[in-house]
Amino acid sequence: MGQDQTKQQIEKGLQLYQSNQTEKALQVWMKVLEKSSDLVGRFRVLGCLVTAHSEMGRYKEMLKFAVVQIDTARELEDANFLLESYLNLARSNEKLCEFHKTISYCKTCLGLPGTRAGAQLGGQVSLSMGNAFLGLSLFQKALESFEKALRYAHNNDDAMLECRVCCSLGSFYAQVKESMKIALQHGDRPLQALCLLCFADIHRNRGDLETAFPRYDSAMSIMTEIGNRLGQVQVLLGVAKCWVARKALDKALDAIERAQDLAEEVGNKLGQLKLHCLSESIYRSKGLQRELRAHVVRFHECVEETELYCGLCGESIGEKNSRLQALPCSHIFHLRCLQNNGTRSCPNCRRSSMKPGFV
């Protein structure tokens, strides 16, 4: 079966599928898979089969076709196809509740070099990662992933993605609410504080600052009571972002100053880095160059102290939108640097590397 005939048969299957003749559509696509020699056509029909089996709830079949699609993408040697197939693999594992694998494959998607599909699929990758974090009850990481997915949706006017993110946020809210109920029943103060912090972050992201502020106050009260200074730093960072959203920059800086004192007391370098980054953006908007430079310097010092730089080129990680690759030994590099380096072992510790997708 040649390229033109393959396209015709894929289109025929789509028409059958859209008219609810699902089994007939599957039969057409399977014949294409058996007879077509066109790799791009095979890749596309595998995508149709993955989507169809997902919507029918046949998740093991979905995974089977996603694995075949990965092999086809590798034959095509095209990063766009590879990104799409890794996303399908992540989604398949998400549906099967293999959440650690989902996160791993999503990280592989994010670590691939710049692709045309990246802008379109990046939000879906973040959404799938958020769902996986939610499945593991890692609420803060789930919320961060959902925030990224929502930004992709808004930046690309993707109403369908925005709808899917909102559905996941609804599930997130319900799960946090259930966790809060359990925490109250068992008198688990640390869990209560975490749930209140998550609720506050959700309301802040929705722009509902009137509800966010009292939730942050309640979370801070419990964090102070139990002596959780790391948690207090997170609360104050959220409060500062609320004040920034209200354009009350001096109040934001007051919250940041309190958070910086706590972060320095406990040696929380990552928290300090985030606070300096937020301070930098505030002073830039105020046009205060001396203060801006001071926070830029401190930001880079935190990067050095936390080793958030590429071990090959020495540039800061996270300052620019560069693709990264973490190796099994936990050392992180720019993907382009690893590709140009030409070695299969870690440049820092010389341990053997591992193929992407199992970081």
C-alpha positions as CSV (number, residue, x, y, z in Angstrom):
1,M,0.0,0.0,0.0
2,G,1.6,3.3,-1.1
3,Q,1.5,6.8,0.4
4,D,-1.7,8.0,-1.4
5,Q,-3.7,4.9,-0.7
6,T,-2.6,5.0,3.0
7,K,-3.9,8.5,3.3
8,Q,-7.2,7.6,1.8
9,Q,-7.6,4.6,4.1
10,I,-6.7,6.7,7.2
11,E,-9.3,9.3,6.1
12,K,-11.9,6.5,5.5
13,G,-11.3,5.2,9.0
14,L,-11.7,8.7,10.5
15,Q,-15.0,9.2,8.8
16,L,-16.2,5.8,10.1
17,Y,-15.0,6.7,13.6
18,Q,-16.7,10.1,13.6
19,S,-20.0,8.5,12.5
20,N,-19.7,6.1,15.6
21,Q,-18.8,3.1,13.5
22,T,-15.9,2.4,15.8
23,E,-15.2,-1.3,15.1
24,K,-15.3,-0.7,11.3
25,A,-12.8,2.2,11.7
26,L,-10.5,0.0,13.7
27,Q,-10.6,-2.7,11.0
28,V,-9.7,-0.2,8.3
29,W,-6.8,1.2,10.4
30,M,-5.5,-2.3,11.2
31,K,-5.4,-3.2,7.5
32,V,-3.3,0.0,6.9
33,L,-0.9,-1.1,9.6
34,E,-0.6,-4.6,8.1
35,K,-0.2,-3.5,4.4
36,S,1.3,0.0,4.3
37,S,5.0,0.6,3.7
38,D,4.7,4.3,4.3
39,L,6.3,5.1,7.7
40,V,4.6,8.5,8.1
41,G,1.2,6.9,7.3
42,R,1.9,4.0,9.8
43,F,2.8,6.6,12.4
44,R,-0.4,8.5,11.9
45,V,-2.6,5.4,11.9
46,L,-1.0,4.3,15.1
47,G,-1.9,7.7,16.6
48,C,-5.5,7.1,15.5
49,L,-5.5,3.6,17.2
50,V,-4.0,5.0,20.4
51,T,-6.7,7.7,20.6
52,A,-9.5,5.3,19.7
53,H,-8.5,2.8,22.4
54,S,-8.1,5.5,24.9
55,E,-11.6,6.8,24.4
56,M,-13.0,3.2,24.6
57,G,-11.2,2.6,27.8
58,R,-9.0,-0.2,26.4
59,Y,-5.8,1.1,28.0
60,K,-3.6,-2.0,27.6
61,E,-4.3,-1.9,23.9
62,M,-3.6,1.8,23.9
63,L,-0.2,1.1,25.5
64,K,0.6,-1.6,22.9
65,F,0.1,0.7,20.0
66,A,1.9,3.6,21.8
67,V,5.0,1.3,22.1
68,V,4.8,0.4,18.4
69,Q,4.5,4.1,17.5
70,I,7.7,4.9,19.5
71,D,9.6,2.4,17.3
72,T,8.1,3.9,14.2
73,A,9.2,7.4,15.3
74,R,12.7,6.2,15.9
75,E,12.8,4.8,12.3
76,L,11.6,8.2,11.0
77,E,14.4,10.0,13.0
78,D,12.2,13.0,13.5
79,A,12.0,14.8,16.9
80,N,8.4,16.0,16.3
81,F,7.2,12.4,15.8
82,L,9.3,11.3,18.8
83,L,7.7,13.9,21.0
84,E,4.2,12.9,20.0
85,S,4.9,9.2,20.5
86,Y,6.4,9.7,24.0
87,L,3.4,11.8,25.0
88,N,1.1,8.9,23.9
89,L,3.3,6.5,25.9
90,A,3.0,8.9,28.9
91,R,-0.8,9.1,28.5
92,S,-1.1,5.3,28.2
93,N,0.8,4.8,31.5
94,E,-1.3,7.5,33.1
95,K,-4.5,5.7,32.2
96,L,-3.0,2.5,33.7
97,C,-2.1,4.3,36.9
98,E,1.7,3.8,36.2
99,F,2.3,7.3,37.5
100,H,6.1,7.0,38.0
101,K,6.5,5.9,34.3
102,T,4.1,8.7,33.2
103,I,6.3,11.3,34.9
104,S,9.5,9.8,33.4
105,Y,8.1,9.8,29.8
106,C,6.8,13.4,30.3
107,K,10.3,14.5,31.4
108,T,11.6,12.8,28.2
109,C,9.2,14.9,26.2
110,L,10.4,18.1,27.9
111,G,14.0,17.1,27.4
112,L,13.7,16.6,23.6
113,P,15.3,19.3,21.4
114,G,13.1,22.2,20.1
115,T,10.4,20.8,17.9
116,R,7.5,22.3,15.9
117,A,5.1,20.2,17.9
118,G,6.5,21.5,21.2
119,A,4.3,24.6,21.4
120,Q,1.2,22.5,20.6
121,L,1.9,19.5,22.8
122,G,3.8,21.1,25.7
123,G,0.6,21.9,27.5
124,Q,-0.6,18.4,27.1
125,V,2.7,17.0,28.5
126,S,2.3,19.3,31.6
127,L,-1.3,18.2,32.0
128,S,-0.4,14.5,31.9
129,M,2.5,15.1,34.4
130,G,0.1,17.0,36.7
131,N,-2.4,14.1,36.6
132,A,0.4,11.7,37.5
133,F,1.6,13.8,40.4
134,L,-2.0,14.1,41.6
135,G,-2.3,10.3,41.4
136,L,0.8,10.1,43.7
137,S,-0.8,12.7,46.0
138,L,2.1,15.1,45.3
139,F,-0.2,18.1,45.5
140,Q,2.3,20.9,45.1
141,K,4.0,19.4,42.1
142,A,0.6,18.6,40.6
143,L,-0.5,22.2,41.0
144,E,2.7,23.5,39.4
145,S,2.2,21.2,36.4
146,F,-1.4,22.3,36.0
147,E,-0.3,25.9,36.1
148,K,2.1,25.3,33.3
149,A,-0.5,23.6,31.2
150,L,-2.9,26.4,31.8
151,R,-0.3,29.0,30.6
152,Y,0.2,26.9,27.4
153,A,-3.6,26.9,26.9
154,H,-3.9,30.7,27.3
155,N,-0.8,31.5,25.2
156,N,-2.0,29.3,22.3
157,D,-5.8,30.0,22.6
158,D,-6.4,26.3,23.1
159,A,-9.9,26.1,24.6
160,M,-10.0,22.3,24.7
161,L,-6.7,22.1,26.6
162,E,-8.0,24.8,29.0
163,C,-11.2,22.7,29.6
164,R,-9.2,19.5,30.3
165,V,-6.9,21.4,32.8
166,C,-10.0,22.8,34.5
167,C,-11.4,19.3,34.8
168,S,-8.1,18.1,36.4
169,L,-8.1,21.1,38.7
170,G,-11.6,20.1,39.8
171,S,-10.3,16.6,40.6
172,F,-7.3,18.1,42.3
173,Y,-9.5,20.3,44.5
174,A,-11.7,17.3,45.3
175,Q,-8.7,15.2,46.3
176,V,-7.2,17.9,48.5
177,K,-10.6,18.5,50.0
178,E,-10.8,14.8,50.8
179,S,-7.3,14.8,52.3
180,M,-8.3,17.8,54.4
181,K,-11.3,15.9,55.8
182,I,-9.0,13.0,56.7
183,A,-6.5,15.4,58.3
184,L,-9.2,17.0,60.4
185,Q,-10.5,13.5,61.5
186,H,-7.0,12.4,62.6
187,G,-5.8,15.7,63.9
188,D,-3.0,15.7,61.4
189,R,-1.8,19.4,61.6
190,P,1.0,19.1,59.0
191,L,-1.4,17.7,56.4
192,Q,-4.0,20.3,57.3
193,A,-1.4,23.0,56.7
194,L,-0.4,21.5,53.3
195,C,-4.0,21.3,52.2
196,L,-4.7,24.9,53.2
197,L,-1.6,26.0,51.2
198,C,-2.8,24.1,48.2
199,F,-6.3,25.6,48.5
200,A,-4.7,29.1,48.7
201,D,-2.6,28.5,45.7
202,I,-5.6,27.3,43.7
203,H,-7.6,30.4,44.5
204,R,-4.6,32.6,43.7
205,N,-4.2,31.0,40.3
206,R,-7.9,31.6,39.7
207,G,-7.5,35.3,40.6
208,D,-9.7,34.8,43.7
209,L,-7.4,36.7,46.0
210,E,-10.1,37.5,48.6
211,T,-10.3,33.7,49.3
212,A,-6.6,33.0,48.9
213,F,-5.4,35.4,51.6
214,P,-7.4,33.9,54.5
215,R,-6.3,30.4,53.4
216,Y,-2.7,31.5,53.5
217,D,-3.3,33.0,56.9
218,S,-4.7,29.7,58.2
219,A,-1.8,27.7,56.7
220,M,0.7,30.1,58.2
221,S,-0.9,29.8,61.6
222,I,-0.5,26.0,61.6
223,M,3.0,26.1,60.1
224,T,4.1,28.5,62.9
225,E,2.4,26.3,65.5
226,I,4.2,23.1,64.4
227,G,7.5,24.9,63.7
228,N,7.5,24.2,59.9
229,R,9.7,27.0,58.7
230,L,10.1,25.6,55.2
231,G,6.3,25.6,54.9
232,Q,6.2,29.2,56.2
233,V,8.6,30.2,53.3
234,Q,6.2,28.6,50.8
235,V,3.2,30.5,52.4
236,L,5.0,33.8,52.3
237,L,6.0,33.3,48.7
238,G,2.3,32.7,47.8
239,V,1.3,35.8,49.7
240,A,3.9,37.8,47.9
241,K,2.6,36.7,44.6
242,C,-0.9,37.7,45.7
243,W,0.3,41.2,46.5
244,V,2.1,41.4,43.1
245,A,-1.2,40.4,41.4
246,R,-2.8,43.4,43.2
247,K,0.2,45.6,42.2
248,A,0.9,46.2,45.9
249,L,4.7,45.8,45.3
250,D,5.9,47.2,48.7
251,K,3.7,44.7,50.6
252,A,5.0,42.0,48.3
253,L,8.6,43.0,49.2
254,D,7.7,42.9,52.9
255,A,6.5,39.3,52.6
256,I,9.6,38.4,50.6
257,E,11.9,39.9,53.2
258,R,10.2,37.8,55.9
259,A,10.5,34.7,53.7
260,Q,14.1,35.4,53.0
261,D,14.9,35.6,56.7
262,L,13.3,32.2,57.3
263,A,14.9,30.6,54.2
264,E,18.4,31.7,55.3
265,E,17.8,30.5,58.9
266,V,17.1,26.9,57.6
267,G,19.5,27.0,54.6
268,N,16.7,26.7,52.1
269,K,18.7,27.6,49.0
270,L,16.0,26.7,46.5
271,G,13.5,28.9,48.4
272,Q,16.0,31.8,48.4
273,L,16.5,31.4,44.7
274,K,12.8,31.7,44.0
275,L,12.5,34.7,46.3
276,H,15.4,36.5,44.6
277,C,13.8,35.7,41.2
278,L,10.5,37.3,42.3
279,S,12.3,40.3,43.9
280,E,14.2,40.8,40.6
281,S,11.0,41.1,38.6
282,I,9.5,43.5,41.2
283,Y,12.5,45.8,41.2
284,R,12.7,45.7,37.4
285,S,9.1,46.9,37.2
286,K,9.9,49.6,39.8
287,G,12.9,50.7,37.8
288,L,15.3,50.4,40.8
289,Q,18.5,49.3,39.1
290,R,20.7,49.1,42.2
291,E,18.3,46.7,44.0
292,L,17.7,44.8,40.8
293,R,21.5,44.2,40.3
294,A,21.8,43.0,44.0
295,H,19.1,40.4,43.5
296,V,20.5,39.3,40.2
297,V,23.9,38.7,41.9
298,R,22.2,36.8,44.8
299,F,20.2,34.7,42.3
300,H,23.4,33.6,40.5
301,E,25.1,32.9,43.9
302,C,22.1,30.6,44.8
303,V,22.5,28.9,41.4
304,E,26.2,28.2,42.2
305,E,25.4,27.0,45.7
306,T,22.7,24.6,44.5
307,E,24.8,23.6,41.5
308,L,22.0,24.6,39.2
309,Y,24.3,24.9,36.2
310,C,25.3,22.7,33.3
311,G,28.5,20.8,34.1
312,L,29.6,21.1,30.5
313,C,29.1,24.7,29.4
314,G,28.8,26.2,32.9
315,E,25.6,28.2,32.1
316,S,22.8,28.6,34.7
317,I,20.0,26.1,34.4
318,G,16.6,27.7,34.3
319,E,17.6,31.2,33.4
320,K,17.0,30.5,29.7
321,N,14.4,28.2,28.1
322,S,16.8,25.4,27.3
323,R,16.1,21.6,27.1
324,L,17.7,19.6,29.9
325,Q,18.6,16.0,30.5
326,A,19.0,14.4,33.9
327,L,21.1,11.3,34.1
328,P,20.5,8.4,36.4
329,C,23.4,9.6,38.6
330,S,21.3,12.8,39.2
331,H,23.7,15.2,37.3
332,I,21.9,17.6,35.0
333,F,23.1,19.0,31.7
334,H,21.8,20.9,28.7
335,L,20.6,18.3,26.2
336,R,22.6,20.0,23.4
337,C,25.8,19.9,25.5
338,L,25.4,16.1,26.0
339,Q,24.7,15.6,22.3
340,N,27.7,17.6,21.3
341,N,29.9,15.9,24.0
342,G,29.7,12.5,22.2
343,T,30.2,10.4,25.3
344,R,27.7,7.8,26.7
345,S,28.9,8.3,30.3
346,C,28.2,11.2,32.7
347,P,30.8,13.9,32.1
348,N,30.9,14.6,35.9
349,C,31.2,11.2,37.5
350,R,31.8,9.0,34.4
351,R,29.0,6.6,35.3
352,S,27.2,4.9,32.4
353,S,24.2,6.8,31.0
354,M,20.8,5.5,30.3
355,K,18.4,6.2,27.3
356,P,15.9,9.0,27.7
357,G,12.5,8.0,29.2
358,F,14.0,6.2,32.3
359,V,15.6,9.2,34.0
